[in-house]
Amino acid sequence: MRRHGWGGRLPSTDDEAVERIVATARELIVEQPDVPPSISEVAERLSITRQTVYRYVPSARALLAGAVQLGVDDFLDAVSSHLRGITDPAGAIAELIAFAHEELRRRPDLALLLSTGGTSPTDFTSGVAMSLNRAMLDQLDVDWSAYESIDLDELTEVVLRWLLSFVFSPGERPRTTQEIRAFVRRWLGPALAAGAPGDHTDPVPTPRRRRRTTTTRRIPS
């Protein structure tokens, strides 16, 4: 460690060192909300080596998670409050995605955590992102135990992929919040309804009639 490191004030405990590293990462997020803080940037700002940062924080992903953690609990509380009383899976998931979409648009730190986990923009299903998304599902008032055929791990991944597509790849004409609700209900609702309690015995398939063939050739369109 260089003598002028830590701003000339060495941390007295490991916990203090971690707090100062995480606080610095959070400062960088505020300054550059669209870019996850790197180990090198944190080290440079604290005038310490990258090795010193790694001594307290194992990875860039953990650094980002720590920097955002202060706001995660508030976000989950907001999810719980907004969706309280919605017990229908299709309605709850549609509202969850619509509400989270609005929150992520105004909370770039959470958007970074969900989309990258501190690694690459394509790492949509990182452990950090999946954990946060599963925590959102757990805030719902849906009795998931009554829907045994719904795989919550798969549902977590589906919700995460849809949510991030709305946030980071909205298309030429981004959908409004109301349009997102309708879109999710229309396409994801039937799949969730299929997992509702009751008799879901697969119906006997109806034989398909074979078409009669002719010798007439059709011109491809």
Order of alpha helices (4+ residues) and beta strands (2+ residues): alpha-alpha-alpha-alpha-alpha-alpha-alpha-alpha-alpha
